[in-house]
Amino acid sequence: MTGFQILWFVLIAILFAGFFFLEGFDFGVGMALKGLAKNEHEEDALIESIGPHWDGNEVWLITAGGAMFAAMPFWYASLFSGFYLILFAILIGLIYRGVSFEFREQMRTAKFRNLWTTISAVAALIVPFLFGVLFTDVVQGMPLDKAGDMSATFFDYFNIFSIVGGVAVALLSYIHGLNYLRLKIEEGDLHDRIQSQLKVLYPVLLVGEVAFAVTLFIFTDFFAKKPLITLAFLAIIVLLTVIAWVTGLKRSNVWSFIALGLTIISVVLLLFTGLFPRVIVGDNPAMSLLLKNATSTPYTLKWMTMIAFTALPIVLAYQIWSFYIFRKRIVVKKAA
């Protein structure tokens, strides 16, 4: 295994971590359209909070997919063919979530505006849930053959572990979105309801993290192969969640947002660390798709590395500038 192969495995992990950190609060805000907002003015404020950012945040997913295609074509081929229906559902969800903002704005009647608000909220729930299902499936073991082709049944995709993983990612996204809204929405009734929901949801999240750790022990080989680093990551995840909870109760909203964002990043890093040096775990260990066999040529990886380290700072600088420009809090209009 070469340094470039390991580097691109790490870079793809970073890209997915960036996607779940940034797009995670977008999904959370989308879910809050029906889980938090009580009228159209509040819905407008929630959408306005992510309006300048959501499409830019999705670029991280596109880049991660493109990096897999170019740097690890065998991983890309096995993943996108084996999880075709799940990824197709994710794509449909992302499309409907995106167009829902524009269609809702163009609707003249409250009935159809509410329809597109509901579509946006449902899509924002389904997408992170399915991503959680996909990533937990990849690490627990799927039926692969020697060519890396997957022949899975419904219950290979949807089982106790994958459902726990899907719920965990959706719940993390929702709480991450509420933390983001505490930074963007002016003090008032909506802000108080955000605080009230978070007081209830953080204990639920901690219980969910325990359930995730138990199912991780039962359904994967993480504890058998890498017990220390797995336990360390799980401890960090719980610790960061507690920090996010406590700082949120003290109204230190910035630190609460950062801590939960780091929790999400830690979950992604846990999964990629346990996965290494494989890229898809086979239900038969001998059939697992290995990193060393899944990548492009060294020449391709060398050129991709130079391009990546040139473009990535530009993308980061643009996104930081974007959040700075739209840093002002949003005022919820009074209902007539």
PyMOL commands that set and color helices and strands:
alter all, ss='L'
color gray80, all
select helices_A, chain A and resi 3-35+40-50+54-71+73-82+84-106+110-140+154-157+160-184+189-219+222-225+227-249+253-275+285-287+291-293+298-325
alter helices_A, ss='H'
color red, helices_A
select strands_A, chain A and resi 278-280+289-290
alter strands_A, ss='S'
color yellow, strands_A
deselect
rebuild
show_as cartoon
